């Protein structure tokens, strides 16, 4: 379920609310002092984990890619560390 960052315009408190996308407009009507807190990380997210695109490639994947390169030597499989 998506999570949204909000800021209370009266207290200045920032907090996160988890709700269905279909509930978003109704939530804003019921809570007029809450405004969406827009920052680089405030896009709705689903789940509790984030993807680290800079993470290490698992060894098993590297091994699979090397085997593919042996079978198809002219293929472009990127850099294999």
N, C-alpha and C positions, 0 to 999 in steps of 0.2 A: 504494500500500500504506500502511496507517495507521502513524503514528509515535506512540510513547508516551514520556512523560517518566517516568524512574525515579530513585530515590535509594537508594544503598547504605546500609543501616542501620549498617554497621560503620565505613565510611570517611567517610560524609556526602557523598560525591561524587554529583552529579546528572548524568544523561546521557540521551540519547535512543536508543530502539531502534525499528527499523522491522521489522515482522513482520505476518503475516496475522492477522486477528481470531481465526481458529481455532487459532492457535499461542499465544495470550495465556496461557491457563490452564496449559498445559504449561510455558511459560517461567517462570512464577512457582513451579511445583513444582521445577523444576531449579535455580532461583536464589532460595533462601529468604531471603537477606539483601537482596534487591531489593524495594522497595516503590514503588508508584505515587506519583509526586510530583504532588500535586493543587495546581494553581494556575490562575488564570484562563485561561491559554493552554495548558493540558495536555490538552484534549480531543483525541481521535485526529484527526489530519488526514491528508488524502490528497494526495499531490503535494508539490511544493516551493515553491509560491507561496501567497500569502494574498490575499484579496480586500480591496481598499481601498474601502469603501462611500462614502467621502467624496471619491473621485477626480473629476476634471473630466469632464463629459460631452463626448464627442467632437463636433466641429463637424458631421460628416456626419450624426450622429444628430439633432442639433438641426434641421438642414436637412430631414431626413425628417419630423420632427414638424411643422414649419411647413407643409410640403406637405400633410400629412394634415389640418391645421387649415383650410387653404384649401378642401379638398375637402369636409370635414365641419365647417363652422363652429360647430355647436352641441355638438360633442364636448368632453369635458373631458380635455385632454392635459397638464395640469399647467402649471407656470410654464416658459416658454421664455425663457432669458436672451438 
